[in-house]
């Protein structure tokens, strides 16, 4: 996924936030695979999602938070 404000394609916190917020299915598949391959990426996903957890309408973040927690347990 090309990020609007990033000049790289690494899974940094900002990139993960962008993928979750604006990504399409293909982008989510890439993030999922990266997170399954690297526990650090999975922890970053959880960290990003925790920032949005107070918003009950941030459903994408709630989904990814649950996913990350299950795989990190």
C-alpha positions in Angstrom: 0.0 0.0 0.0 1.3 3.4 -0.8 1.1 5.7 2.2 0.1 9.3 1.8 2.6 10.7 4.3 5.3 8.0 4.4 8.3 7.6 2.1 8.9 3.9 2.9 6.9 0.7 2.8 8.0 -0.8 6.1 5.5 -1.7 8.9 6.2 1.2 11.2 3.5 2.3 13.7 2.4 5.0 11.3 2.2 2.6 8.4 0.3 0.1 10.4 -2.2 2.8 11.5 -2.6 3.8 7.8 -3.2 0.3 6.7 -5.8 -0.3 9.4 -7.6 3.0 8.8 -7.4 3.2 4.9 -6.3 -0.2 3.7 -8.2 -2.5 1.4 -8.5 -6.3 1.8 -5.2 -6.8 -0.1 -3.4 -4.4 2.3 -4.9 -6.2 5.3 -3.7 -9.6 4.0 -0.1 -8.2 3.7 -0.3 -6.8 7.2 -1.7 -10.1 8.6 1.1 -12.1 6.9 3.8 -9.7 8.2 2.3 -9.9 11.7 2.2 -13.7 11.6 5.8 -13.8 10.4 7.2 -11.3 12.9 6.0 -11.0 16.5 7.4 -7.4 16.6 4.9 -6.4 13.9 2.1 -8.1 15.8 3.0 -6.1 19.0 3.1 -2.9 16.9 -0.4 -3.7 15.6 -1.6 -4.1 19.2 0.1 -0.9 20.3 -1.5 1.1 17.5 -5.0 -0.4 18.3 -4.7 0.4 22.0 -4.6 4.1 21.1 -8.1 3.8 19.6 -9.8 1.4 22.0 -11.8 4.1 23.8 -13.7 4.9 20.6 -16.5 2.3 20.2 -16.9 3.2 16.6 -13.3 2.4 15.6 -14.3 -1.1 14.6 -11.3 -1.8 12.4 -9.0 -1.1 15.4 -11.2 -3.3 17.7 -10.9 -6.1 15.2 -7.1 -5.9 14.8 -6.7 -5.6 18.6 -8.6 -8.8 19.2 -6.6 -10.5 16.4 -3.3 -9.4 17.8 -4.2 -10.3 21.4 -5.2 -13.8 20.4 -2.0 -14.4 18.5 0.3 -13.0 21.2 -1.3 -15.0 23.9 
